[in-house]
Amino acid sequence: MIETDCLIKKCREYDIDLSEDKAELMDRFAAMLVDWNRKINLTAIINSKGIVDKHLVDSLLVLKALDINKNANLLDVGAGAGFPSTPIAIARNDLKVTQIDSLNKRVVFLKEVAKMLNLDIAAIHARAEEYIKKHGQRQHFDFVVARAVAKLRCLVEYCLPFVKKDGFFIAMKGPDFEDELEKANAAIKILGGSVEKIVPFILPDESKRNIILIKKISHTPTIYPRSFAKISKSPL
């Protein structure tokens, strides 16, 4: 499906050391993605180069943006087709990864990937704001990540309540993030976060990625997150 030598080479350009065995797992994941995409809508990117550049390398840049400690637990909110968390789980098999998505057919795919690739991933069908209230995982995760889910002003309310104090919410954004971040600053403060830094990258296809690292510096008030309707209609 993908050229594993090319993937390894491109990872090296970012000082990401990907073994041949892990590149082979990435290849199997890519093949499953394309196969399942014929049945359910997972991604518009189905060619080898696009998957390598825009999905796999892009996902692995999270590991360069900050130091994720060994055996940490990581949550992917709105995991979709498994980016960035499935490539992260392949590259770092010491991590305990949880994926949440609101669409069950995507969760079925994520579960099958974890099973076939023997990855320590729990895929859950739920809305994040409902799951956290029902299952008591408030401030449970060391790291929470989200890619292409919602505007940052809303996204922080879905994600920051899950993050432990001194943990991080990792928001993956494109080139035009400044306005989003400015509008989200008040919400970040209310929810107990502080922007630590923004790490820019140029992807292999020359598109721009900005990874916003938001540190959890105080507990999130228990009234958050609110319902989906309230978050959407009246963002903080």
Contacts in CASP RR format, 6 or more apart in sequence:
PFRMAT RR
TARGET T0000
AUTHOR 0000-0000-0000
METHOD contacts of the structure
MODEL  1
MIETDCLIKKCREYDIDLSEDKAELMDRFAAMLVDWNRKINLTAIINSKG
IVDKHLVDSLLVLKALDINKNANLLDVGAGAGFPSTPIAIARNDLKVTQI
DSLNKRVVFLKEVAKMLNLDIAAIHARAEEYIKKHGQRQHFDFVVARAVA
KLRCLVEYCLPFVKKDGFFIAMKGPDFEDELEKANAAIKILGGSVEKIVP
FILPDESKRNIILIKKISHTPTIYPRSFAKISKSPL
1 27 0 8 1.000
1 30 0 8 1.000
1 31 0 8 1.000
1 34 0 8 1.000
1 48 0 8 1.000
1 51 0 8 1.000
2 26 0 8 1.000
2 27 0 8 1.000
2 30 0 8 1.000
2 48 0 8 1.000
2 51 0 8 1.000
2 52 0 8 1.000
2 56 0 8 1.000
3 48 0 8 1.000
3 52 0 8 1.000
4 20 0 8 1.000
4 23 0 8 1.000
4 24 0 8 1.000
4 26 0 8 1.000
4 27 0 8 1.000
5 23 0 8 1.000
6 52 0 8 1.000
7 18 0 8 1.000
7 23 0 8 1.000
7 26 0 8 1.000
7 27 0 8 1.000
7 52 0 8 1.000
7 56 0 8 1.000
7 57 0 8 1.000
8 18 0 8 1.000
8 20 0 8 1.000
8 23 0 8 1.000
10 52 0 8 1.000
10 53 0 8 1.000
10 57 0 8 1.000
10 204 0 8 1.000
11 17 0 8 1.000
11 18 0 8 1.000
11 57 0 8 1.000
11 60 0 8 1.000
12 18 0 8 1.000
13 204 0 8 1.000
14 57 0 8 1.000
14 60 0 8 1.000
14 61 0 8 1.000
14 64 0 8 1.000
14 201 0 8 1.000
15 64 0 8 1.000
16 57 0 8 1.000
16 60 0 8 1.000
16 61 0 8 1.000
16 63 0 8 1.000
16 64 0 8 1.000
16 91 0 8 1.000
18 26 0 8 1.000
18 60 0 8 1.000
18 91 0 8 1.000
22 90 0 8 1.000
22 91 0 8 1.000
25 90 0 8 1.000
25 117 0 8 1.000
26 56 0 8 1.000
26 87 0 8 1.000
26 90 0 8 1.000
28 116 0 8 1.000
28 117 0 8 1.000
29 86 0 8 1.000
29 87 0 8 1.000
29 90 0 8 1.000
29 113 0 8 1.000
29 117 0 8 1.000
30 48 0 8 1.000
30 51 0 8 1.000
30 55 0 8 1.000
30 56 0 8 1.000
32 109 0 8 1.000
32 112 0 8 1.000
32 113 0 8 1.000
32 116 0 8 1.000
33 42 0 8 1.000
33 43 0 8 1.000
33 46 0 8 1.000
33 51 0 8 1.000
33 55 0 8 1.000
33 81 0 8 1.000
34 46 0 8 1.000
34 51 0 8 1.000
36 42 0 8 1.000
36 109 0 8 1.000
36 112 0 8 1.000
37 43 0 8 1.000
37 46 0 8 1.000
40 105 0 8 1.000
40 106 0 8 1.000
40 109 0 8 1.000
42 80 0 8 1.000
42 81 0 8 1.000
42 106 0 8 1.000
42 109 0 8 1.000
43 55 0 8 1.000
43 81 0 8 1.000
45 51 0 8 1.000
45 54 0 8 1.000
45 55 0 8 1.000
49 205 0 8 1.000
50 205 0 8 1.000
52 204 0 8 1.000
53 203 0 8 1.000
53 204 0 8 1.000
53 205 0 8 1.000
54 203 0 8 1.000
54 205 0 8 1.000
54 207 0 8 1.000
55 81 0 8 1.000
55 83 0 8 1.000
55 87 0 8 1.000
56 87 0 8 1.000
57 203 0 8 1.000
57 204 0 8 1.000
58 83 0 8 1.000
58 84 0 8 1.000
58 147 0 8 1.000
58 172 0 8 1.000
58 203 0 8 1.000
58 209 0 8 1.000
59 83 0 8 1.000
59 84 0 8 1.000
59 85 0 8 1.000
59 86 0 8 1.000
59 87 0 8 1.000
59 88 0 8 1.000
59 147 0 8 1.000
60 84 0 8 1.000
60 87 0 8 1.000
60 88 0 8 1.000
60 91 0 8 1.000
61 201 0 8 1.000
61 203 0 8 1.000
61 209 0 8 1.000
61 211 0 8 1.000
62 68 0 8 1.000
62 84 0 8 1.000
62 88 0 8 1.000
62 145 0 8 1.000
62 170 0 8 1.000
62 172 0 8 1.000
62 211 0 8 1.000
63 88 0 8 1.000
63 91 0 8 1.000
63 92 0 8 1.000
64 199 0 8 1.000
64 201 0 8 1.000
65 170 0 8 1.000
65 199 0 8 1.000
65 201 0 8 1.000
65 211 0 8 1.000
65 213 0 8 1.000
66 168 0 8 1.000
66 170 0 8 1.000
66 199 0 8 1.000
66 213 0 8 1.000
68 74 0 8 1.000
68 92 0 8 1.000
68 95 0 8 1.000
68 142 0 8 1.000
68 143 0 8 1.000
69 142 0 8 1.000
70 94 0 8 1.000
71 94 0 8 1.000
71 95 0 8 1.000
71 96 0 8 1.000
72 95 0 8 1.000
72 96 0 8 1.000
72 142 0 8 1.000
72 143 0 8 1.000
73 95 0 8 1.000
73 96 0 8 1.000
73 97 0 8 1.000
73 98 0 8 1.000
73 140 0 8 1.000
73 141 0 8 1.000
73 142 0 8 1.000
73 143 0 8 1.000
74 85 0 8 1.000
74 88 0 8 1.000
74 95 0 8 1.000
74 96 0 8 1.000
74 97 0 8 1.000
74 98 0 8 1.000
74 141 0 8 1.000
74 142 0 8 1.000
74 143 0 8 1.000
74 144 0 8 1.000
74 145 0 8 1.000
75 97 0 8 1.000
75 98 0 8 1.000
75 99 0 8 1.000
75 100 0 8 1.000
75 141 0 8 1.000
75 143 0 8 1.000
75 144 0 8 1.000
75 145 0 8 1.000
75 162 0 8 1.000
76 82 0 8 1.000
76 84 0 8 1.000
76 85 0 8 1.000
76 97 0 8 1.000
76 98 0 8 1.000
76 99 0 8 1.000
76 100 0 8 1.000
76 144 0 8 1.000
76 145 0 8 1.000
76 146 0 8 1.000
77 100 0 8 1.000
77 128 0 8 1.000
77 144 0 8 1.000
77 145 0 8 1.000
77 146 0 8 1.000
77 149 0 8 1.000
77 155 0 8 1.000
77 158 0 8 1.000
77 159 0 8 1.000
77 162 0 8 1.000
78 99 0 8 1.000
78 100 0 8 1.000
78 101 0 8 1.000
78 102 0 8 1.000
78 128 0 8 1.000
78 146 0 8 1.000
78 149 0 8 1.000
79 85 0 8 1.000
79 99 0 8 1.000
79 100 0 8 1.000
79 101 0 8 1.000
79 106 0 8 1.000
79 110 0 8 1.000
79 123 0 8 1.000
80 99 0 8 1.000
80 101 0 8 1.000
80 103 0 8 1.000
80 106 0 8 1.000
80 110 0 8 1.000
81 106 0 8 1.000
81 109 0 8 1.000
81 110 0 8 1.000
82 99 0 8 1.000
82 110 0 8 1.000
82 113 0 8 1.000
83 147 0 8 1.000
84 145 0 8 1.000
84 147 0 8 1.000
84 172 0 8 1.000
85 97 0 8 1.000
85 99 0 8 1.000
85 121 0 8 1.000
85 145 0 8 1.000
86 99 0 8 1.000
86 110 0 8 1.000
86 113 0 8 1.000
86 114 0 8 1.000
86 119 0 8 1.000
86 121 0 8 1.000
88 95 0 8 1.000
88 97 0 8 1.000
88 145 0 8 1.000
89 95 0 8 1.000
89 97 0 8 1.000
89 114 0 8 1.000
89 119 0 8 1.000
89 120 0 8 1.000
89 121 0 8 1.000
90 117 0 8 1.000
90 119 0 8 1.000
93 119 0 8 1.000
93 120 0 8 1.000
95 120 0 8 1.000
96 120 0 8 1.000
97 119 0 8 1.000
97 120 0 8 1.000
97 121 0 8 1.000
97 122 0 8 1.000
98 121 0 8 1.000
98 122 0 8 1.000
98 123 0 8 1.000
98 124 0 8 1.000
98 141 0 8 1.000
99 107 0 8 1.000
99 110 0 8 1.000
99 121 0 8 1.000
99 122 0 8 1.000
99 123 0 8 1.000
99 124 0 8 1.000
100 124 0 8 1.000
100 126 0 8 1.000
100 127 0 8 1.000
100 128 0 8 1.000
100 131 0 8 1.000
101 107 0 8 1.000
101 110 0 8 1.000
101 123 0 8 1.000
101 124 0 8 1.000
101 125 0 8 1.000
102 125 0 8 1.000
102 126 0 8 1.000
102 127 0 8 1.000
103 125 0 8 1.000
104 125 0 8 1.000
107 123 0 8 1.000
107 124 0 8 1.000
107 125 0 8 1.000
110 121 0 8 1.000
110 123 0 8 1.000
111 123 0 8 1.000
113 119 0 8 1.000
113 121 0 8 1.000
114 120 0 8 1.000
114 121 0 8 1.000
114 122 0 8 1.000
114 123 0 8 1.000
124 131 0 8 1.000
126 134 0 8 1.000
127 228 0 8 1.000
128 158 0 8 1.000
128 159 0 8 1.000
128 162 0 8 1.000
128 225 0 8 1.000
129 157 0 8 1.000
129 158 0 8 1.000
129 225 0 8 1.000
129 226 0 8 1.000
129 227 0 8 1.000
129 228 0 8 1.000
129 231 0 8 1.000
131 137 0 8 1.000
132 138 0 8 1.000
132 161 0 8 1.000
132 162 0 8 1.000
132 225 0 8 1.000
137 162 0 8 1.000
138 161 0 8 1.000
138 162 0 8 1.000
138 220 0 8 1.000
138 222 0 8 1.000
139 161 0 8 1.000
139 162 0 8 1.000
139 163 0 8 1.000
139 164 0 8 1.000
139 165 0 8 1.000
139 216 0 8 1.000
139 219 0 8 1.000
139 220 0 8 1.000
140 162 0 8 1.000
140 164 0 8 1.000
141 162 0 8 1.000
141 163 0 8 1.000
141 164 0 8 1.000
141 167 0 8 1.000
142 163 0 8 1.000
142 164 0 8 1.000
142 167 0 8 1.000
142 168 0 8 1.000
143 163 0 8 1.000
143 167 0 8 1.000
143 168 0 8 1.000
143 169 0 8 1.000
143 170 0 8 1.000
144 159 0 8 1.000
144 160 0 8 1.000
144 162 0 8 1.000
144 163 0 8 1.000
144 168 0 8 1.000
144 169 0 8 1.000
144 170 0 8 1.000
145 169 0 8 1.000
145 170 0 8 1.000
145 171 0 8 1.000
145 172 0 8 1.000
146 155 0 8 1.000
146 158 0 8 1.000
146 159 0 8 1.000
146 169 0 8 1.000
146 170 0 8 1.000
146 171 0 8 1.000
146 172 0 8 1.000
147 172 0 8 1.000
148 172 0 8 1.000
149 155 0 8 1.000
149 158 0 8 1.000
150 158 0 8 1.000
151 180 0 8 1.000
151 183 0 8 1.000
151 184 0 8 1.000
151 235 0 8 1.000
152 171 0 8 1.000
152 173 0 8 1.000
152 177 0 8 1.000
152 180 0 8 1.000
152 181 0 8 1.000
152 183 0 8 1.000
152 184 0 8 1.000
152 212 0 8 1.000
153 180 0 8 1.000
153 183 0 8 1.000
153 184 0 8 1.000
153 187 0 8 1.000
153 235 0 8 1.000
153 236 0 8 1.000
154 231 0 8 1.000
154 232 0 8 1.000
154 235 0 8 1.000
155 171 0 8 1.000
155 184 0 8 1.000
156 169 0 8 1.000
156 171 0 8 1.000
156 184 0 8 1.000
156 187 0 8 1.000
156 188 0 8 1.000
156 191 0 8 1.000
156 193 0 8 1.000
156 214 0 8 1.000
156 236 0 8 1.000
157 187 0 8 1.000
157 191 0 8 1.000
157 224 0 8 1.000
157 225 0 8 1.000
157 226 0 8 1.000
157 231 0 8 1.000
157 235 0 8 1.000
157 236 0 8 1.000
158 225 0 8 1.000
158 231 0 8 1.000
159 169 0 8 1.000
159 171 0 8 1.000
160 169 0 8 1.000
160 188 0 8 1.000
160 191 0 8 1.000
160 192 0 8 1.000
160 193 0 8 1.000
160 214 0 8 1.000
160 216 0 8 1.000
160 220 0 8 1.000
160 224 0 8 1.000
161 191 0 8 1.000
161 220 0 8 1.000
161 224 0 8 1.000
161 225 0 8 1.000
163 169 0 8 1.000
163 216 0 8 1.000
164 216 0 8 1.000
165 216 0 8 1.000
165 217 0 8 1.000
165 218 0 8 1.000
165 219 0 8 1.000
166 215 0 8 1.000
166 216 0 8 1.000
166 217 0 8 1.000
167 215 0 8 1.000
167 216 0 8 1.000
168 196 0 8 1.000
168 213 0 8 1.000
168 214 0 8 1.000
168 215 0 8 1.000
168 216 0 8 1.000
169 193 0 8 1.000
169 213 0 8 1.000
169 214 0 8 1.000
169 216 0 8 1.000
170 211 0 8 1.000
170 212 0 8 1.000
170 213 0 8 1.000
170 214 0 8 1.000
171 211 0 8 1.000
171 212 0 8 1.000
171 214 0 8 1.000
172 209 0 8 1.000
172 210 0 8 1.000
172 211 0 8 1.000
172 212 0 8 1.000
173 180 0 8 1.000
173 209 0 8 1.000
173 210 0 8 1.000
173 211 0 8 1.000
173 212 0 8 1.000
174 207 0 8 1.000
174 208 0 8 1.000
174 209 0 8 1.000
174 210 0 8 1.000
175 207 0 8 1.000
175 208 0 8 1.000
175 210 0 8 1.000
177 198 0 8 1.000
177 210 0 8 1.000
177 212 0 8 1.000
181 195 0 8 1.000
181 198 0 8 1.000
181 212 0 8 1.000
185 195 0 8 1.000
186 236 0 8 1.000
187 235 0 8 1.000
187 236 0 8 1.000
188 194 0 8 1.000
188 195 0 8 1.000
188 214 0 8 1.000
190 221 0 8 1.000
190 224 0 8 1.000
190 236 0 8 1.000
191 220 0 8 1.000
191 221 0 8 1.000
191 224 0 8 1.000
191 236 0 8 1.000
192 216 0 8 1.000
192 217 0 8 1.000
192 218 0 8 1.000
192 219 0 8 1.000
192 220 0 8 1.000
193 214 0 8 1.000
193 215 0 8 1.000
193 216 0 8 1.000
193 217 0 8 1.000
193 218 0 8 1.000
194 214 0 8 1.000
194 215 0 8 1.000
194 217 0 8 1.000
195 212 0 8 1.000
195 213 0 8 1.000
195 214 0 8 1.000
195 215 0 8 1.000
196 213 0 8 1.000
196 214 0 8 1.000
196 215 0 8 1.000
197 213 0 8 1.000
198 210 0 8 1.000
198 211 0 8 1.000
198 212 0 8 1.000
198 213 0 8 1.000
199 210 0 8 1.000
199 211 0 8 1.000
199 213 0 8 1.000
200 208 0 8 1.000
200 209 0 8 1.000
200 210 0 8 1.000
200 211 0 8 1.000
201 208 0 8 1.000
201 209 0 8 1.000
201 210 0 8 1.000
201 211 0 8 1.000
202 208 0 8 1.000
202 209 0 8 1.000
203 209 0 8 1.000
225 231 0 8 1.000
END
